[in-house]
Amino acid sequence: MTTQLQELLDNNRLWAKKVEAQTPGFFTNLLSQQAPQYMWIGCADSRVPANELVNLLPGELFVHRNVANLVVHSDLNCLSVIQFATDVLKVKHIIVVGHSNCGGVAAAMNDRRVGLSDNWLRHVQDVRNRHQAWLDTVDPSQRVNALCELNVVEQALNVCQTTIVQDAWQRSQEVVVHGWVYGLHNGLLEDLAMTATGPEDVGSAFENALAAVKARYAKPETP
Ligand SMILES: [Zn+2]
């Protein structure tokens, strides 16, 4: 068994050399400050690497990832990242990014026991249960992806409802909340139109985004 992970360390040396060659002073310029405009809340899945997907360099994207890209009202980890991003870094955009075929969402959807994470994924099951009647109408092969999108919309709503974002909006700080989904099959990010720029937007953004998800997954009418 490899115990030293030399290959990864070698990769790192090559990467740092390449970046520095492309932009001399790249690392030293980042030493004193970071000023990212965007915060990304995504899934921990190794196939959804935040910076790469949007071609952003170190210093440009503030990232929080967990299983199934959840924003739980009492999760001090996620809330702390949102708070630092909003209050200290003053990011302009907070983007919740789900992805198709999410293993966490699939486990939750199908009541598959994973272990301790079942308790975390219970939040996805809450989303599933809230929309169960509609999900039952979706083609079974499409239900996991439909729930992935519903989950993004619900988690983006949770971001809007945090005291952090509510307080930022209250003091007229510009911060826009978004919901996106990434297609594992084609490498493309799609905007789910769960876009809120202030408290007055939240309700309509949520309803419109939900309606759009439902329209996308509606079974074609049988003539
Ligand atoms: Zn996932």
Boltz pocket constraint, residues with backbone or C-beta under 6 A from the ligand:
constraints:
  - pocket:
      binder: B
      contacts: [[A, 43], [A, 44], [A, 45], [A, 67], [A, 68], [A, 69], [A, 99], [A, 101], [A, 102], [A, 103], [A, 104], [A, 105]]
      max_distance: 6.0
